[in-house]
Amino acid sequence: MCRNIRCLHNFEPPTTDDEVREAALQFVRKVSGSTHPSRANTPAFEQAIDEIAEATRRMLDQLVTNAPPKNREAEAVKGRARHEKRMEREVRVRTGVG
């Protein structure tokens, strides 16, 4: 999965429509293999983003959980820690150390 797409469920304050659209944009970029579509492909690209954002918002609004809401700052710290571990592992693999 694309590492730029973040979990959007169960946050306080709730996920914004801008965050949902950004995730849809990342998904469309990944699937299309293009970060900037040609002029000819822009309408299809934008329509896909709109439809995916709408479906994502609908899904998020319907999900239920008993878990306490997550904190964005705490999740960001955990994400940075996972990134550091990944980078350390990658360095070890590339250098043959460890």
Secondary structure as UniProt FT lines:
FT   TURN            3..4
FT   HELIX           17..32
FT   TURN            39..41
FT   HELIX           42..62
FT   HELIX           72..95
//
